[in-house]
Structure formats: structure tokens, C-alpha cells
Amino acid sequence: MSRPMKVLGIDIGGSAIKGAPVDTSTGRLLAGRFKIETPLPLSPGEMADAAAMIAAHFRWRGPIGVGFPGVIHGRTILTSANLDKKFIGCDGVRLFGDATGRPVALTNDAAAAGLAEMTFGAGRNFGGKALMLTLGTGIGSVLFFRGALFPCELGHLQIDGRDAEKRVAASARHRKNLSWKQWGERLGRYIRTLEDILWPELIIIGGGVSAKHAKFFKYIKPRVKMVPAEFLNEAGIVGAALWAERERRR
């Protein structure tokens, strides 16, 4: 049997970048996560430097997995809805690999979070069609079916002429000063639209706001079982590490 792999997982979000070393055989963080707030948009070089600071904090010498909030094709970042537009067209593997001096695997941040939840969290041992949404600055989305992973961009589905994430992301609740009921009902309408299109058999809600799911789940009324992510706001870190291990074994 191969030895358990230790990978540094880094999760890039709209307002912070955070990371921690992960035991990929269990999904357990091997140290407390290190977080760098990014209240202003960072350029690609600045974000890469922040990733290098996380690696230096842990004196990391092994592989690194990075979850990025945008469409990833191979090594290339194609979209950057909530970060600096200069990321578009970047070779993300080279960008973060050069800054950290370590081998890097790159994936979409919601895909990373979903991978963590389906492997060790709320979706483990579930073989049907699962939809995971990560609610934060924007809305990340990923589908799973019988172990296959399908990154999506459902946060950009149009609702009333605007991207859905502008109305129902966790950031929208704060920006518009919505009550949990008002926001939960908005989110419920959005989720019902996704159910009409995708017909998932399980819905997992992630992002930091999932820790407060009791405040808004009661207003959503989905057709199918809906559960909070078990890894909460650490899912992206764990999943980025799992992705790096998966890529190493290809």
C-alpha cells in the first residue's frame, strides 16, 4: 500500500486566501489553517506571492493543490468574475508553481470543495447525482454523478437580468442587508430553478455561511435532501489537496 500523502491545500476566495497541510488519506488538516485577508483585489503576481507566504508559513516542501474561483481548462484560467481580470488567460500552474517553487495542481474552487465533501464529508458513499453550491463572495457550483466530477458556473445563471450570485450569494445578504428569511427565500427560488434544470438527488450547501444553515435552510424547501457541508469553510483546502494527489496519480 502507498503511504498517506501530505499535500498543502490552498483555497483562493473573493476576500481571502487560506491554506493548510492535509492528510489526503483522511481529509484531516495537519495544522491550523493560515489565512490572508484580501479586501482589495490582488493582481496575479500579488496573489501568487500570497500563496508563497502560505507555503513559507508551513515551511512547505511538498506538492501543492490550488483551488481558484473561475473556469479552469487544463493549466489555464479562463474566467475571473470576482478577482482581478488579469487572471484571465494565465497559466495558473506556472504562476503559482514559480511563486512557491513547488509542484502545483490547479482546479476550480467549488470543484475542490465538492471533491472533499464527496470523498470524506456530506456526500461520502453517495452514488447518485449530487449538486454542491458554495456560497461566499459568489456562488460556486459542481455536479457529481457516480464518482464523476463536473465543474459548473451556475452562479452566472441569469435571474431578473443579472447573474444569480449578485442576488443570492452570501455577500449579497450583507450588501443588501437582507434578513435570513429574505435571503433564504431568494436562495430557495434559485435552488428550485436549479432543481428544475438538473434534477439532483442530493444538494450540499458549502461556504462559510453553511455553519449557520439553521438560520436559512427552513426557508428553502427543496424537493430533495439538502445538507450543509461537513467541512464547512475548510472544504476548499481539503479538496485542493485531494485534487493534487489525484493529478499526481494520473
N, C-alpha and C positions, 0 to 999 in steps of 0.2 A: 504494500500500500504506500502511496505517496504521502509525504509529510504534510501536515496542515500548512497552508500558505499564509503568510502575513503580508498584507498589502495596505498601503496608505490610500484611503479613500478621501477624495476632495469633492465637495459639493458647492457649486457656484450658483448663487441666487441673485435676485434683483437688488437685495440690500445688504448682503453679506456673503463671504466665502468662508467655509469651515471644513475642517478635516480631522481625521483621527486614524491611527492604525487599526486594522481589522483582522481578526482571525477568520478567514474565509470558510473554515470548516464548521463554524458555529454562528457566524454573523455577529460575534461579540466584539465590542470596542475594547482594544487593549490598553487604552489610556483615555483620559477625558478629552473631549473634542476641543480643538483650538479654533477660535472664531475671530475673523477680522471684519468689522463693520465697513460697509461701502456705501455710505449715504449719498455720495455723488458718483456718477458713472465713471468707471475706470477704463482707460484705454486698454487695448490688448496687452501691451507691454507692461502696464501697471498691474493688470490682473495676473499676468504670468509671474511678476515679482511677488505678488501676494501669495500665490501658490508656492513659490520658492520659500517664502517666510514660514509657511506651514510646514514644509518639508524640513527646514532648518530647525524649527521648534522641536520636532521629534528626532532630530539628527538622523533623518531617514536615508537609508542606503539601498532600499529595495524598490520594487515596482510601485507605480502609482496609477490609480484609476481616477479619472476626472469626469464628473457629470456637468454638462453645460446646458443652460436653458435656451435651446434652439435646435433647429434641424441639423442633424449630423449625417453626412454621406461619406463613409469611409473615414478619412482624416480631416475632411473639410467642413467648416462651419458655414451653413447656408443662410441662416436667419439669426437675428438678434433683436427680438421685439422689445425687451426690457433692459438691454445693455447697450453699450457703445456700438454704433452701426459699423465701426471699423472692424469688428469681428467678422463681418460677412466676407466670405472668401478666404479666411485664414486657414492655414494648415494648423489645426489645433494641436495635433500630436507634436509637431515640431515646436510650436510656440511654447507649450508647457514643458516639453522634454528639454529644450535648450535652457529654459529658466531653472529647472530643478536639477538638471544633469542626470536624470533617471529615466528608465523606460516608462512611457506613458501610454495608457489606453484611454480613448475618449468615447463618451456616449452621451445621449440626451439625458438630462437630469431626471425627468419623470420616468423614463425607461429604467434608469438606475434604481430609483425608489421602488418601482414595481418589481424589479428583479429581487430586491431584498425581501419584499413582502410575500412574494410567491415562493421564495426559497425557504425562508425562516419565519415569516410573520403571518399576517391575517389570511393570506391565500395559500399557505402551505398545504400540500396534499389535495388541492382543489384542481380538478382536471377539466372543468367546463370553461365557458367564456367569461373572463373577468375583466372589468374595467376599473382602472385606478386613476383617480384625479388627485393632483397635488395642488392645494390652494395656498397661494402666497402672494407675491407681487403680481404674478399672472396665474394662469391655470395650465399645469402640465397634465398630459394625458397619455395613457398607454393601455393597449389591449393585450390580453394573454389568452391563448387557446391551446389546450393540451401541451403546455410547455413552450409553445412558440410565442415570441415577443414581437409586438407590432407598435413601435413608437407612433404617436399621433400628434396632431396640432389642433385639438378640438377646442382649445381656448380661443381660437380665432374664428370659430363658427359665428356667423352674423346673427345678432339679436337686436331688433329695432335699429338696424343700420350701423351697429357698432360691434366690435369684437366682444364676444361674451365675457372675456376676462375683465374688460373695462367696467362691467356691471356686476359680476358675481365673484371675482377673485377676493381673497381675504383683504387685500389692500383697498378694494372698493368699499368694503364695510367701514373702514376707518376714514377713508377720504370723504365719503358721503354721510358719515355719522349715522349709519343705519343701526337700528336695534337688531338684536339677534333674530327676532321674529321677522322683521322686514327683510333682512339679508337671507335668512333661511328660506323664506317663501320664494325669493328671487332664485336662489340656488336650486330649489325644488323644481321650478319651471324649467330651468336649464337642464337638470338631470332627466326630467321626463322627456325632453326633446331628444337627448342622447339615447334614452331607452327606446324611443320610437324608431330611431335610426339603426341602433346597434344590437338591441335585444340582449344585453349581458345577463348572465345568471348570478353574478356577484358584483357588487360595487364596493370598492375600497377608497376611503377618503383619507388623504395624507396631507402633509404640510404641518407647520406648527399649530395651526388652528384646530387640527384634529384632536389635540389634547383637551379641547373644550367642546367636544362633539355633543355632549349632553345639552348644551345650550341651544343647538340649532338642528340636530337630527330630527327632532319631533315635528319640525315644520316642513320636512321634505317629502315624505310619503312616496317612496319609490315602490315599484312593482315587486322588486326582488330584494333579497337580503342586502343590507348596506352596513358596513362595519368600519370603524376607524382603523387606521394603520397602526400596527403594534409597535413599529419602530419610531412612530411619531416623526419628529424633525431630524432623526438620525438615519432615516431610510436611504436618503441620497448618498450619504457617506458609505454605508454598508454596501449598497448596490453598485456604486462606482468601483469599490474594491472587488466585488464579485465579477464585475464585467472585465476588469483587468486580468483576473485569474482565468476567466473563460477565454479571453483572447490569447493568453499565453498557451493554452492547451489546444488551440486550433491547429 
